[in-house]
């Protein structure tokens, strides 16, 4: 059944017009009045709904029963990732959503190839949040990946959320992620810190360790900046 993210309050029996993006998707799929769809607003669970009217660009539905379906990961995982090339960030946001990440904080680090500020940063955040919503529609998640405001590396170290703090590292002396995971209580949150293309500078790695981040390795191979966090997410799933 087609799924659509609708960032509106939903309740059984409500009649509403779908947002423009969802309405266009309905028309692309050539759905007709009477067709059943699934709606979710990111607050948890999903609603069955039925299309009641279609105009040139408008689609109206009546909301049916709520189903308390949750498809989240076993533990909250928060990503903090050095900003990288735009297309790589898009791919990372999409796949991190599919793999169940709870949040993603873009970091402006010394080697970041993408640098955003002001209105451009706000537009990029809105774009990445839309990418996450589309990935939720495809993957069946009913809670959105929370794409947070961009922070500098030092700003982030001053406001890291509670949980186990792990720094993805190329240091061969660092313990494997699976070893850290074996000692971790299943529901406890995990914060994964990863660098941009070229990695974090030594001074940044040292600052992260002073802030409580324990280095972990993903193995002997060097993974791309957008691949490493996803490999870690898959191991934590």
Beta strands, then each sheet from edge to edge (+ up, - down):
strand 1: 3-5
strand 2: 15-17
strand 3: 36-40
strand 4: 46-54
strand 5: 59-67
strand 6: 77-82
strand 7: 103-108
strand 8: 146-152
strand 9: 164-168
strand 10: 175-176
strand 11: 190-194
strand 12: 214-217
sheet 1: 1+ 3+ 4- 5+ 2-
sheet 2: 8+ 7+ 6+ 11+ 9+ 12+ 10+
end
